Amino acid sequence: MKQALIFWFTGLSGSGKTTVATGVKPLLETDGYSVLVLDGDTVRAQLHSRLGFTEQDIKENNALIADLCRTYRDDYDVILVAIISPYASTRKQARNSLGKGFYEIYFSADLETLIKRDVKGLYSRAERNEIPNLIGYSPGTVYEEPRIPDFTVDSVKISSEISINGLYKFITEQLSGYDGK
């Protein structure tokens, strides 16, 4: 029975997590791997819409996503989790609860670049006080950068295409040495 490898993406909004996940997925599928993408926005809208963006709600959402990984782990070869996951404690908890085959992928991007990109319009909305608690931007909402991630995607200096190919290579290296148990 297979046990999926889990690649837990973390980074601020707009850092490229979903873009890279959706770019890596078809590459892995072409190689014959079954892949599930758990996108934070989609999961929250479909399954966790009752949760807000308080620290407690974010931590609960991350724990529930780790539970989803456990639920689907036997059905896939790879699970890509594209969420902000701002707290080191919840990432550590996910790693501990999911165990072997868990990889933390850090999407590094400075706030200035993300504000310029503002792909979802969140930073401009936060600037107008329409979003009072945008992670890593609004006062009192922290993003704790990983100290020692398993892989880093520098989405400021490296294009999406190169990031996709680099992460694809990293994932296939992990798959080649994984016995699924």
C-alpha positions as CSV (number, residue, x, y, z in Angstrom):
1,M,0.0,0.0,0.0
2,K,1.4,3.4,-0.9
3,Q,1.7,6.3,1.4
4,A,1.9,9.7,-0.3
5,L,4.8,12.0,0.2
6,I,3.5,15.3,1.5
7,F,5.0,18.6,0.3
8,W,3.8,21.3,2.7
9,F,4.2,24.7,1.0
10,T,4.5,27.8,3.2
11,G,4.9,31.4,2.2
12,L,3.0,34.7,2.1
13,S,0.1,35.3,-0.1
14,G,1.2,35.8,-3.7
15,S,4.5,34.0,-3.3
16,G,3.7,31.4,-6.0
17,K,2.6,28.4,-4.0
18,T,-0.5,27.6,-6.0
19,T,1.2,28.5,-9.3
20,V,4.0,26.1,-8.7
21,A,1.7,23.3,-7.3
22,T,-0.5,23.4,-10.4
23,G,2.6,23.5,-12.6
24,V,4.3,20.5,-10.9
25,K,1.2,18.3,-10.8
26,P,1.0,17.5,-14.5
27,L,4.7,16.8,-14.7
28,L,4.4,14.2,-12.0
29,E,1.3,12.8,-13.5
30,T,3.1,12.4,-16.8
31,D,5.6,10.3,-14.9
32,G,2.7,8.1,-13.7
33,Y,2.3,9.5,-10.2
34,S,-1.1,10.2,-8.7
35,V,-1.1,13.8,-7.2
36,L,-3.5,15.7,-5.0
37,V,-3.2,19.5,-4.6
38,L,-4.8,20.9,-1.5
39,D,-4.9,24.6,-2.1
40,G,-5.5,26.7,1.0
41,D,-8.1,29.0,-0.6
42,T,-10.1,26.1,-2.1
43,V,-10.0,24.0,1.1
44,R,-11.1,27.0,3.2
45,A,-13.9,27.9,0.9
46,Q,-15.2,24.3,0.5
47,L,-14.5,22.7,3.9
48,H,-13.5,25.3,6.5
49,S,-15.6,28.3,5.6
50,R,-16.7,28.7,9.2
51,L,-13.1,29.6,10.2
52,G,-11.9,33.2,10.1
53,F,-8.3,34.5,10.2
54,T,-7.6,34.7,13.9
55,E,-4.5,33.0,15.1
56,Q,-6.6,30.2,16.6
57,D,-8.7,29.8,13.4
58,I,-5.5,29.6,11.2
59,K,-4.0,27.0,13.5
60,E,-7.2,25.0,13.4
61,N,-7.4,25.2,9.6
62,N,-3.8,24.0,9.4
63,A,-4.5,21.1,11.7
64,L,-7.6,20.2,9.7
65,I,-5.5,20.2,6.5
66,A,-3.0,17.9,8.1
67,D,-6.0,15.6,8.9
68,L,-7.0,15.8,5.2
69,C,-3.5,14.7,4.3
70,R,-3.8,11.7,6.6
71,T,-7.2,10.9,5.1
72,Y,-5.9,10.9,1.5
73,R,-2.4,9.6,2.1
74,D,-3.2,6.1,1.0
75,D,-4.9,7.2,-2.2
76,Y,-2.0,9.2,-3.8
77,D,1.7,9.2,-4.4
78,V,2.2,12.9,-3.8
79,I,0.1,15.5,-1.9
80,L,1.0,19.2,-2.5
81,V,-0.3,21.4,0.2
82,A,-0.3,25.1,-0.9
83,I,-1.2,27.2,2.1
84,I,0.3,30.2,3.9
85,S,0.9,28.2,7.1
86,P,2.3,31.2,9.0
87,Y,3.2,29.6,12.3
88,A,6.3,27.5,12.9
89,S,4.4,25.6,15.6
90,T,1.7,24.4,13.2
91,R,4.2,23.4,10.6
92,K,6.1,21.4,13.2
93,Q,2.9,19.8,14.4
94,A,2.0,18.8,10.8
95,R,5.5,17.3,10.4
96,N,5.2,15.4,13.6
97,S,1.7,14.1,12.9
98,L,2.4,13.1,9.3
99,G,5.8,11.7,10.0
100,K,8.1,10.2,7.4
101,G,7.6,11.6,3.9
102,F,6.8,15.1,5.0
103,Y,8.7,18.0,3.4
104,E,8.4,21.7,4.2
105,I,8.8,23.9,1.1
106,Y,9.4,27.6,1.7
107,F,8.3,30.1,-0.9
108,S,10.5,33.1,-0.2
109,A,9.4,36.5,-1.3
110,D,9.8,39.9,0.3
111,L,6.7,41.9,1.1
112,E,7.7,44.8,-1.2
113,T,7.6,42.4,-4.2
114,L,4.4,40.8,-3.2
115,I,2.7,44.2,-2.8
116,K,3.8,45.1,-6.3
117,R,2.5,41.8,-7.7
118,D,-0.7,41.8,-5.6
119,V,-2.1,39.0,-7.9
120,K,-5.3,38.7,-5.8
121,G,-5.6,42.3,-4.8
122,L,-5.3,41.4,-1.2
123,Y,-2.5,43.8,-0.3
124,S,-4.4,46.8,-1.8
125,R,-7.5,45.8,0.1
126,A,-5.5,45.5,3.3
127,E,-4.0,49.0,2.6
128,R,-7.6,50.3,2.4
129,N,-8.4,48.5,5.7
130,E,-10.8,46.2,4.0
131,I,-8.8,43.2,5.2
132,P,-7.8,43.9,8.8
133,N,-5.6,40.8,9.3
134,L,-3.6,40.0,6.2
135,I,-0.9,37.6,7.3
136,G,2.6,39.1,7.3
137,Y,1.2,42.6,6.3
138,S,-1.3,43.8,8.8
139,P,-0.2,44.8,12.3
140,G,-0.3,41.9,14.7
141,T,-0.4,39.2,12.0
142,V,2.9,37.5,11.8
143,Y,4.5,35.2,9.3
144,E,7.2,33.1,10.9
145,E,9.8,32.1,8.2
146,P,11.0,28.5,8.3
147,R,14.4,28.2,9.8
148,I,15.5,25.1,7.9
149,P,13.0,24.2,5.2
150,D,13.6,21.1,3.1
151,F,13.5,23.1,-0.1
152,T,13.2,26.8,-0.8
153,V,11.6,28.4,-3.9
154,D,12.9,32.0,-4.3
155,S,10.0,33.4,-6.2
156,V,11.5,36.9,-6.4
157,K,14.7,35.9,-8.2
158,I,13.5,32.8,-10.1
159,S,10.8,32.5,-12.7
160,S,7.7,30.3,-12.1
161,E,8.9,27.9,-14.9
162,I,12.3,27.4,-13.3
163,S,10.7,27.1,-9.8
164,I,8.3,24.4,-11.2
165,N,11.2,22.5,-12.7
166,G,13.4,22.8,-9.6
167,L,10.6,21.6,-7.3
168,Y,9.7,18.8,-9.7
169,K,13.3,17.6,-9.6
170,F,13.3,17.8,-5.8
171,I,10.1,15.8,-5.5
172,T,11.2,13.1,-8.0
173,E,14.4,12.7,-6.0
174,Q,12.4,12.1,-2.9
175,L,10.1,9.7,-4.6
176,S,13.0,7.6,-6.0
177,G,14.3,7.0,-2.4
178,Y,10.9,6.5,-0.7
179,D,9.5,3.0,0.1
180,G,6.1,4.3,1.0
181,K,6.0,2.9,4.5
